[in-house]
Amino acid sequence: SFYGIVGKEMLYCPVCGSPNVEWLLPQIWSKWVCKDCGYMGVLIIEDGKIAAELRREWEKKHETP
């Protein structure tokens, strides 16, 4: 699991909790994009516990019947 790796700084999407985030453009280091949900913005999550909860909620909303 990506959520709780000790000693390694991880960044997570504030919408879906995914660790699959990166800078939109290296020159614009303050803007992030999530490869899973498409989020683009300046807010990013560093807390793995919060990210795990966001991920559970996002997956619950987007699960296929």
VENDACOR-V354672 format. One record per pair of residues at least 4 apart in sequence whose C-alpha atoms are under 8 Angstrom apart, sorted by the first residue. I is the first residue (numbers start at 0). J is the second residue. D is the distance in whole Angstrom. If there is no record, write none. Layout:
# VENDACOR-V354672
i: [I | I]
j: [J | J]
d: [D | D]
This chain:
# VENDACOR-V354672
i: [0 | 1 | 1 | 2 | 2 | 2 | 2 | 3 | 3 | 4 | 4 | 8 | 9 | 9 | 9 | 9 | 10 | 10 | 10 | 10 | 10 | 10 | 11 | 11 | 11 | 11 | 11 | 11 | 11 | 11 | 11 | 11 | 11 | 12 | 12 | 12 | 12 | 12 | 12 | 12 | 12 | 12 | 12 | 13 | 13 | 13 | 13 | 13 | 14 | 14 | 14 | 14 | 15 | 15 | 15 | 15 | 15 | 15 | 15 | 15 | 16 | 16 | 16 | 16 | 16 | 16 | 16 | 16 | 17 | 17 | 17 | 17 | 19 | 19 | 19 | 20 | 20 | 20 | 20 | 21 | 21 | 21 | 22 | 22 | 22 | 22 | 22 | 22 | 23 | 23 | 23 | 23 | 23 | 23 | 24 | 24 | 29 | 30 | 30 | 30 | 30 | 31 | 31 | 31 | 31 | 31 | 31 | 32 | 32 | 32 | 32 | 33 | 33 | 33 | 34 | 44 | 44 | 45 | 46 | 47 | 48 | 49 | 50 | 51 | 52 | 53 | 54 | 55 | 56 | 57 | 58]
j: [4 | 18 | 47 | 47 | 48 | 50 | 51 | 47 | 48 | 9 | 47 | 45 | 18 | 45 | 46 | 47 | 18 | 20 | 43 | 44 | 45 | 46 | 16 | 17 | 18 | 19 | 20 | 43 | 44 | 45 | 46 | 47 | 50 | 16 | 17 | 18 | 19 | 20 | 33 | 38 | 43 | 44 | 50 | 42 | 43 | 44 | 50 | 53 | 36 | 38 | 53 | 57 | 35 | 36 | 50 | 53 | 54 | 56 | 57 | 58 | 44 | 49 | 50 | 51 | 52 | 53 | 54 | 57 | 33 | 35 | 50 | 54 | 33 | 34 | 35 | 31 | 32 | 33 | 34 | 31 | 32 | 33 | 27 | 28 | 29 | 30 | 31 | 32 | 27 | 28 | 30 | 31 | 32 | 39 | 28 | 30 | 41 | 39 | 40 | 41 | 42 | 38 | 39 | 40 | 41 | 42 | 43 | 37 | 38 | 39 | 40 | 37 | 38 | 39 | 38 | 49 | 50 | 50 | 50 | 51 | 52 | 53 | 54 | 55 | 56 | 57 | 58 | 59 | 60 | 61 | 62]
d: [8 | 7 | 8 | 5 | 6 | 7 | 6 | 5 | 7 | 8 | 8 | 7 | 7 | 6 | 8 | 8 | 6 | 7 | 7 | 6 | 5 | 8 | 5 | 5 | 4 | 7 | 6 | 6 | 5 | 6 | 8 | 8 | 6 | 5 | 5 | 6 | 8 | 6 | 6 | 7 | 6 | 6 | 7 | 7 | 6 | 6 | 7 | 7 | 8 | 7 | 7 | 8 | 8 | 7 | 8 | 6 | 5 | 8 | 5 | 8 | 8 | 8 | 4 | 6 | 7 | 5 | 4 | 8 | 7 | 7 | 7 | 7 | 6 | 6 | 7 | 7 | 6 | 4 | 6 | 6 | 6 | 7 | 7 | 6 | 7 | 6 | 4 | 6 | 7 | 7 | 6 | 5 | 5 | 8 | 7 | 8 | 6 | 7 | 5 | 5 | 8 | 8 | 5 | 5 | 6 | 8 | 7 | 6 | 5 | 4 | 7 | 5 | 5 | 7 | 8 | 8 | 7 | 8 | 6 | 6 | 6 | 6 | 6 | 6 | 6 | 6 | 6 | 6 | 6 | 6 | 6]
